[in-house]
Amino acid sequence: MGTCLLYCARMTMPVCAVSMATRFHWSKIDSGLVLGGFFWGYCFTQILGGHASDMVGGERVLLLSAASWAVITAGTPLLAHLGSHQLFLMTLARILMGLLQGVFFPSLASLCSQRVLEGERGFLMSTMNSGTYLGTLLAGGMGSVLLEQYGWESMFYCSGLLSGLWALTVWQYLLKGEVTPAQVKAQNHTQPGLSRKRWLKLLKKPPIWAMVFAHMCTCSTAYTLLSWLPTYFRESFPDAQAGVYNVVPWLTAIPSALSGGCVSDLLITRGYGVLTVRKIMQFCAMGASSVFILPLAGEVDFPSAVIFISASVGLSTFSSGGVSVNVQDLTPSCAGALYGTSKLLISSHQFFKCICQIFWFSLTGFMNMMGAFMGLLLVSFSGYLIEITLSWAAVFSFIILVNAIGLWIFLIFGDAQRLDQTAHCQLVVV
């Protein structure tokens, strides 16, 4: 429910963007600034969220995060009508939303490491991650009805209310009263492979940067589609049912994501090389999905557009069996604690050093931060392209180009051989 409502609140602005742009006379560049503002905040708390959760507890960070983004979401219509600076206020609200939601997944990872037995974490995290598509689906379905019946403000009120109720649930079941944590076996997190010198050596490896760059391209194109698709359908097919294009693509993504993971595991168990499987899955996520985006650069009717978008979104979820898990292939010791959730023993006066250590420590957090930053650039740039070209073809063509470049680099330089092996296989001569 938490991940579902996280994405429901996140998607409220994209779903309402057309109505708000009409109400406040925003250009496409203005809409791009507002939609891209979320990623300004989101990319800065990816790495720090897990560390804060380890210090004060993941449940406390979750409660603060959920309660805060609930207030911001519900208060967005009030800010919009507060004065004449709607563009600035809406962009600021989106930046704050990104800052607060950026700590959510790191907090979940920290909470699971403290409360959930190791053998039960995989299924639990998979279940929670499936809520991202469910939340997008909920925002699209609920938003389509509320926009037509009660106006765009009602969408923000409902999303904020639901998020606030979930924050109360977190307080009731994770913070209130006595809580007995799971008996998680303590592990020694002191690993020689996490030194800065070792990180510098790893960052000189082409497979590392190929993985990071491909992940950035995958995230940025996904964020662009997530942010601009409601506007594309609303403007290109004004008479179409919003409940169709806001629901069908994300309804397709849920079984596609599950089947993609099964296919990836099946190929490996059948004897295919890990590198081969990673590249096959990434080819589907970036190459095959781009094939279905290509017709959108021309003239298509509404049913065809929904089919093409649904196929593209569905195939893009195959990245979960490709570059998204490639970090575990290349540097398992440096990516074992996702989002920087392991504890760092530092003194209070070394805050700047702490930031540097967290940055070097979590490769996955670094990848997600870069993905969010790339998403910020692409979402904002897409608004600029639409404004100057007056055509959606430029945006879809640019998405295809970004996918092609990222896929090409990953296919050439990507690898699945462990690169931090020397950090664990040290020869001791007696």
N, C-alpha and C positions, 0 to 999 in steps of 0.2 A: 504493500500500500504506500509505503514511503517513496519508493522509486516511481511508482505510478503518479502520485500527486506532485512529485518533483517535476516530472516532465509535463504534467498537465498545467502547472503554473508557468513553466518555461514557455510552453507553446501558446499561452493565452495571447501574448502580443502578436506573434505571427498570424494567428487566426483573426484577430481584430484589426490588423494593420490597414487593410483597405478601408474599412469604415472610419478609422481614426484619421487616415490620410485625407479622406473626403471631408471629414468634419473640421479638421484643422488646416486644410490646404497644404499638405506636405507634398513635396516633390519626391521622386524616386530616390534622389540623393539623401533627402531628409529621412525617408523611411529606412534607407540603408544604414544611416547613422544610428537610428533608434534600435533597429534589429541587431546591428553589430555591437552596440554598446554592451550587451550581455557578456560578450566574450572578452571585453576589456577587464571586467572583474573576474570572470571565470578562470582565466589563465594564471592569475596571480595567487590563487589560494589552493591550487592543485597539490603543490608540494608541501605547503605548510599545514594543511588540514590534518594530515595523519599524525604529524608531530604534536600538534596541539591536542589531538584526541588521546594520545598516549600520556600526556602530562595531566590532563584534567578528566579524562574519561570520554569515550566515544559517545555515550548516551547524553552527556551534558552538551557536547558540541552539536549533536543532532537536534536536541531540544531548542537550543539557541538559534540554530540555523533555520529550522522549520517555523518556529514562531516568528522570526524576523521576516522571512520571505512571505509568510502569510499576511503579515501587516502591510508589507510593501505592495503585494499583489492587490489586496483589498483596497488599499489607499491610492492606487494609481488613478482611478477616475477622479478622485478628489484633487489630486495634484494637477491633473489635466485641466480642470476647471478653476484652478486656483488663481491663475493670472494669464498674462499674454505670452509667457515664455514656455509654451507647452513643449516645444522641441527640446529645449535644455532640460526641463524637468523630467520628461519621459526618458531621455538618454541617461540622465543621472539615476533614475529609478531602475533602469535595466542594468547599469553598471553595479549598483548595489545588489540587485538580484543575482548577478553573476558571482560577486564576491561571496555571498552567503551560500549559494548552491554549490560553489566549488569545493567546499569542505565536506559535502555530503558523502560521496563515495569513499574518500579517505577515512571518514569517521566510521562508516560501515565496516570497512576492512579492519580497522583497529578494534572495533567492538566485537567482531567475529573472532579475532585472534585472542581476545581476552575472555569471551563468554562461550565460545562454541568449540567443541572437540574437533581435532584436525580431520578426522575421518568423516565429519558431517559438514564441513565447510563448502565443499565443491557444489553439492546439490543446493545448499542454501543460497550461495552467491548466484548460481545460475537462475534460481527462482526469483531472487530479488532483481537481477538484471533484466529479466523478462518484463518487469514492470515498466521499463522505459518505453517499450512499444505500446503497452496497454495505456500508459499515460498519454502518449501522443494520440492514440485512438480515442480516448475519453475526451481529450480537448477538442478534437475534430468533431466528434459526434455531439457532445454537449454544446460546443460553440455554435455549431450550425443551427441548432434549435434556438438557443438563447439570442443569437444575433437577429434572427428573423422576428422573434416574439417580443423581446424586451430591450434590444439595443446592446451595443458593445460593452457598456458599463457592467451589465449583469454578469458577463463572463468573468470579469475580474473579481466581482464580489463572490461568486460561487467558488472559484478556484481558491481565493483567499480563505473563505470559510472552511472548505474541505481541508486545506493545509493546516489551518488552526486546530481543527478537530484532531488531526493526526498528531500535532504537537502535544495535545492533551493526552493522547494515547501513549506517546513516548514517556511523558511524565508519570502516568498512572502505572505503566507496566515495567519501565526500565529504571525509574528513579525513586518512586514512592515506596516506602516500606523496605523490608529486608530483601535483599537479592542474593541468591547463592550462585556465584559464577561456576561455570563448568570447570572441572579439574583438568586444566590444560597443562600439559607437561612443560616445564620451563626449558627453554632452549638457550644455548649460548650464542649470542648474536655477535660476538667478537670475531670477526672474520678478517684475515689478512688481505683478502681480495678487495676490500672496500677502501683501501688507502687512496689518497689523491693521486699518487704516482701511478698506481695501477689503473685508475680511471683515465688518466691522461693517455696511457698506452691503449686502453680500449677505444677511446674516442678517435684514435688515429686509424682505426680499422675501417675499411670501406663498407663491410657488411653492417656495421653499427649505424653509419650515416644513411645507408640505403634503407634500412629498416625505419629509422626516424623520419626520413623524407617521405617514404611511402605512407607512413602513418599520418603525417601532416596532410598529405594530399587526400587521403581517404577521409579524414575528419573534416577537412575544409569543404569538400564537395558534399558530404552528408549534411553539414550544418547549413550550407547554402540552399540545398533542396528543402531542408526542414523549415528554413526561415521564409523562403520566397514562394513555395508551391501554392499556399492558399491565395496569395496575391495573383499568381499566374492564372490559376483557374478562374478566379473571380473576374479578372479583366478579360481573359480570352473567351470565356464561356459564361457570360453574365446570367443566362437563363438556366444554367445547369443547377442541379440539386447539390447544395454545399455538403450535405450529409454523405454524398457519394465520394467526392474527391478528398474530403477530409478524413474519411474512414477506411476506404478500400485499400489504399497503398499500405497503411500501417497494419491493417488486418492481415495482409499478405506477408508482412515482415515477420510476424510471430512464428508461424510454422516454418518459414524459410530459414530463420535463424537457428531453430532447433534441428532442422534437417541438415543444415550446413555443418553443424558440429558433429552430427552423427556420421556424415559422409567423410569428414576429415579423419575421425577416429577409425572408421572402417577401412579406409585406404591404407592407413599406417599398419593396422593389424593384418591386412592382407599382404604386407611385405613391401609396399611402396616406400621409397626413401622419404625421410622427413622433409628434406629440402624440396623434393618434387611435389609433395602434398601442399607445402606452404605456398609454392608458386602457382600451383593449380588453383587453390582457393583464392589467392589474390588476383589471379587472372579473371576469375569469375566475378570477383568483387569490383574490380576496376575496369577490366576490358569488356567482359560480356555485358555488364550493366551499362557501359557507355554506348554499346550498340543500340540499346533500347532508348537512350536519350537522343541519339542522332536524329530520328524522325521528327522530334519535337522542334528542331530548328527550322522545319518547313511547315506546311499547312496540314493540320490533322483535325479530325473531328473529335468531339468530346469522348465518345467511348474508346477510341484509339488512344487518346492522350492518357486516359485513366489506366488502360492496359499497359501502355509503355512505361508509365511512371511506376506502376505497381511492380512490374517485372524488374525494373532498374533498382528500386528500393529493396525488393526481396533479394536480388543477387548481391547487393552491396553488403548484406549482413554476413556473407561468406567470409568477410575479412576477419571474423572472429576465429576462423581456423587458419588464417594466413599471417599477416604481419602483426596482428594484435597479440598473438602468442609467440611470435618469433623471438621476443625478448627473453622468454624462458629457455629457448634453444641456445641462444648466443651467450647469455650471462645469467645463468640461474642463481648464482650466489649474489649477484648485484641487483637482482630484480625479485628476490624471494619475498621481500617485504614491500607489498604494493603501496604506491603513493607515499612512500617514506614513513611507514608506520612504526618501524622499530625505534627503540629508545636510544638516544644519543646522550652520553654522559658528559655534560659540559657544565661549566660554572656560569653563574648568572650574568657576569660582566662580559661574557664572550658572545653577545647576541649576534654580531655581524658574522663571527666565525660559525655560529650555529646555522645561519642562513646558508652559508657556503657549504657546510657539511651536508645539510639536507639536500641541497641541489645536486651535489656529487653523489649522494647516496642512492637516490631513487631514480633509476633510469625510466621506469614506467611513469612516474610523476612528471619527469622531464618531457617524455614523449607526449603526454596528455596536455601539458602546458603549451608545448609547441603546436600541437594540433588545434588547441583553442585559439592561439594567437593567429595561426593561419586561417582559421575560420573567421576571425574578426576581419582580417584583410579581405577575404573573398566575399563575405556577405556584404560588406560596405562597397567594395568595388563593383559588385553585381548591380547595386542600385545606381551607381554612376554609369555603368554600361547601358542600362535600360533608359536612363534619362537622356543620354546623348544619341543613342541609336534608335530610340523609340521602338525597339523590337526585343522580344525575348530570345530570338535566335542567337544573339551575341552571347547571352548568359549561358545557354545550353552548350554552345560551341566552346566557350571558355572552360566549362566544367569538363567536357570531353578532353580538351587539351591538357588540363591539370592531371586528370586520371591517366592519360597516355604517358606523360612525362614520369609520373610517380611509378607507374607499372614498369616502364622501360628500365628505370634505374634499379628497381628491386629485382627484376628478372636477370639483369646483368651482374649486379654486385651483391645481391642477396645471398645469404648462406645460412646454414643451420648447424654448422660445426661450433662446438663450445669454444669460446674465446677466452674464458677466464680459468681454464683448466690448470694452468701453472700456479694459480693462486691456491689450489687445493692439493696439488701433487708436488710437494716439496721433498727433495731428496735429503735425507739426514744421514750423514756419514759419522759413524762411531769409531 
